[in-house]
Amino acid sequence: MPRLTNQHKSRLGFLGALLAAWFLALPAAARAHETSAVHLHAFGELGCRLLDGDAFLAVRPGLVLEGERGHLVIAPLLHYWFDSAGRVRLRAEDLEVPSDYGRFLYSVKLQGARSRWSLKAGALAHQRLGSGAVVNDFVASLDPDAWATALRFDLVAGDFAWLEVLAGDIFAPGLLAARLSAAPMEWAGVGHWAARSWEVGVLAAADPAAPVELTGELEAGRRPGSRTGVLAVGAVDTKIVLYQGDRVSFSPYADAAVRMLGPSKGRGGLHLGMLSDLRLAPRASLVVRGEARRLGTGYMAEHFDTWYSLERWGFPAAGRTPKAVAEELEGGWGGKGEIVFAGDGLGLVAFAGDWRPGGPVNSSAHLELGGDTALTGAVHLAARGFGWLEEEMQSLLGLGEVRYRLTDAVYLVARGGRVFRVDEESARYRPAWDAALAVGGAI
């Protein structure tokens, strides 16, 4: 079991001073902004966690500052264990490298007047830029030992231009992506609604420290050691609302993407799809997506996806070859299908799958329970679909969190799933089971 070093103690002291400053400063800030409805409250969670066979006491103290334009949540999840002498020890992986201090920044959400801009940061998941040809369902981290604090910024310029920016980890090099899109006919003032709906976009996504060769050793932060390079993917896209009715709409779209930097430079693909939106009820809709893909040899659609935080070191699904240099994929025609049911304030159910010649075949299911009910939560399952992997079920991923509100101030929360950790002997990712149960309360 890891031990708490003097370095960790000094860092905890510094962070404790920061939290003390928050406790003292935020109430004053709230009083200074009473006219803009700024509120401050605290919460805490106490429970147990079983991670990869090791048991921990899990503690999460939290501070929430919220107002009309968003919120800030400081809430680190820290794990403790008892050594042979009965002393309490902090799990060393919780505060080992600078990126781990992002655990304190649980969630940030801000938005401008009339929602012209928005910013959010934290352990973001299921992020998509555009139609998702390059960045789709991106998850900041699937490794409980390697925290990543992602950031997303969206900006609307008038009614005819949009900017989307996504950073996979603001404390360490990783995914950096931006998409700029516009509705040129809306800008030109063309009268017909179909012409005004025409949208064009350009996207650039890069990993400036993409692993290109594994060293077989562990590096700081318990990640696989590697020699790195720059990987970059560019894309152009277009979409138009072909039909817009009271209950249904149809929007064809197209994306062309190519690797601009990296070992597979110049390899690309074409995505042609149709998006259908059916309004089932005033608060419920069904979205169906179908997409055909012409994939060049070695080109990977949705390069920055759910699995990227693992596969940048080992493709497929924590394999032996870094994703940036995986060039043996067969080219040809592939496809994608997606069905999403969303109820405003009720929840969301989504199923997706895609395939290509020679694999991989990917599938996922996502369920969210929301609204003003006692039971809320989300569950996400994803599978890579490689039957020949060395370990059984190695390509299966599961993440979930469910909350049950006992009273207005007290709740139960269960978290768990099938995650991935780096094996200290092989310095490669391997699957691990994770389960936690806690009781929480708000002040």
ABEGO torsion letter per residue (X at the ends): XBBBBAAAAAAAAAAAAAAAAAAAAAAAAAAAAAAAGBBBBBBBBBBBBBBGGBBBBBBBBBBBBBBAAEBBBBBBBBBBBBBAAGBBBBBAAABABAAAAAAABABBBBBBBGGABBBBBEBBBGBBBEAGAABBGBBABABAABBBBBBBBBBBBEAABBBBBBBABAABBBBBBBBBBBBAAAAAGBABAAAAABBBBBBBBBBAABBABBAGBBBBGGBBBBBBBBBBBBBBBBBBBABBBAABBBBBBBBBBBBABEAABGBBBBBBBBBBBBBABAABBBBBBBBBBBBBBGBBBGABBAAAAAAAABOBGGBABBAAABAABBBEBBBBBBBBBBBBGAEBBBBBBBBBBGOBBBBBBBBBBBEBBABBEBBBBBBAGBAABABBGAABBBBBBBBBBABAABBBBBBEEBBBBBBAAAGBBBBBBBBBBBBBBBX
